[in-house]
């Protein structure tokens, strides 16, 4: 990968003259806030995201209060998910106009962890700005259940009823795996489309594999995606057991033409 792909800054959030919206999307497994929450908030805030696709949000005692405290520390608000989605959650900046949200619980396999999806439809640039579906997921460690959940994720994306969707999360699988390939047969892998920053998301102490991803429907332009290189290494190690994935995306204006590249 060229050096400048690692060092060039991602575009800042903005609304373009043609009505399209440049947004920053962060996907991050926060390990139920069991680590250094202050370091975690600093990492999130430094990425200046419009949307945060969270995995392993608090699910049990006072989970709403814990998630709200993190959102507040990062200058964000809770959009959906958390305990009601079995872990996935969505946070957003005040730039997002919320149309609707839904927490989806996936079928429970006896003996395995319950999984779910946090979903929403938002607009950027006001009530007439481009609509965007958003999904945060955390797929199973068990390969057959993970493959089935990949299909359910695709169904949930189609069920949002919007042209443009960004989905992301901890897929618990490397690129080339059966479920990863099922998803990227329909969706664009933002890292593979336009790599930026670092590739590997696990673990902060020894980054050696990419099991977290941001995926987009065709028509969303990926301006860059990867693990940010500008974050404090100590904060990354203290915050959680994954590294964050940050993407800058351009969402076409409502009714506008799609990018050709």
Order of alpha helices (4+ residues) and beta strands (2+ residues): alpha-beta-beta-alpha-beta-alpha-beta-beta-beta-beta-beta-alpha-beta-alpha-beta-alpha-beta-beta-alpha-beta
